[in-house]
Amino acid sequence: MVGALVLLLPGAIGIDMVIRPRRHMNAYLRRGGEMLREWNELQVRLLGLLFSCGAVWILYRILPSVWLEWFG
């Protein structure tokens, strides 16, 4: 059960990275030309998508055991 609750945080952070990538970019990723900045935003979005999909997949795998612990 605790594992399921702990995995909600990385899932939420990953979704936030997809929606607002500039919030998760440090000063090094923000500088550079316009093309470089857009490329870095895309990379942060893709990393956020990967991060959230990984957390959701792990939640999907452990959900049956959590369900049985609560209701079984």
C-alpha positions as CSV (number, residue, x, y, z in Angstrom):
1,M,0.0,0.0,0.0
2,V,2.8,2.4,0.9
3,G,4.5,1.6,-2.5
4,A,1.3,2.7,-4.3
5,L,1.2,5.9,-2.4
6,V,4.9,6.6,-3.0
7,L,4.5,6.1,-6.8
8,L,1.8,8.7,-7.0
9,L,4.4,11.4,-6.5
10,P,6.6,10.5,-9.5
11,G,3.6,10.1,-11.6
12,A,2.4,13.6,-10.7
13,I,5.8,15.1,-11.3
14,G,6.0,13.4,-14.7
15,I,2.7,14.8,-15.7
16,D,3.8,18.3,-14.5
17,M,6.9,18.0,-16.6
18,V,4.8,17.3,-19.7
19,I,2.5,20.2,-19.0
20,R,5.0,22.8,-17.8
21,P,8.5,21.9,-18.8
22,R,10.1,25.3,-18.0
23,R,9.4,24.7,-14.3
24,H,11.7,21.7,-14.3
25,M,14.5,23.2,-16.4
26,N,17.5,24.7,-14.6
27,A,19.4,27.8,-15.9
28,Y,21.8,25.7,-18.0
29,L,18.9,24.2,-20.0
30,R,17.2,27.6,-20.4
31,R,20.1,29.5,-22.0
32,G,21.1,29.2,-25.6
33,G,19.4,30.1,-28.8
34,E,15.7,29.8,-29.4
35,M,16.0,26.4,-31.2
36,L,18.1,25.0,-28.4
37,R,15.6,26.1,-25.8
38,E,12.7,24.5,-27.7
39,W,14.7,21.3,-28.1
40,N,15.4,21.2,-24.4
41,E,11.7,21.8,-23.6
42,L,10.9,18.8,-25.9
43,Q,13.4,16.7,-24.1
44,V,12.0,17.6,-20.7
45,R,8.5,16.8,-21.9
46,L,9.6,13.4,-23.3
47,L,11.4,12.6,-20.0
48,G,8.3,13.6,-18.1
49,L,6.2,11.3,-20.3
50,L,8.6,8.4,-19.8
51,F,8.7,9.2,-16.0
52,S,4.9,9.2,-15.6
53,C,4.3,6.2,-17.8
54,G,6.9,4.2,-15.8
55,A,5.2,5.1,-12.5
56,V,1.7,4.3,-13.9
57,W,2.9,1.0,-15.3
58,I,4.4,0.0,-11.9
59,L,1.2,1.1,-10.2
60,Y,-0.7,-1.1,-12.7
61,R,1.5,-4.1,-11.8
62,I,1.1,-3.7,-8.1
63,L,-2.6,-2.7,-8.1
64,P,-3.9,-6.3,-7.8
65,S,-1.9,-7.0,-4.6
66,V,-3.0,-3.7,-3.1
67,W,-6.6,-4.5,-4.0
68,L,-6.4,-7.9,-2.4
69,E,-4.8,-6.4,0.7
70,W,-7.6,-3.9,1.2
71,F,-10.7,-5.9,0.0
72,G,-9.6,-9.5,-0.1
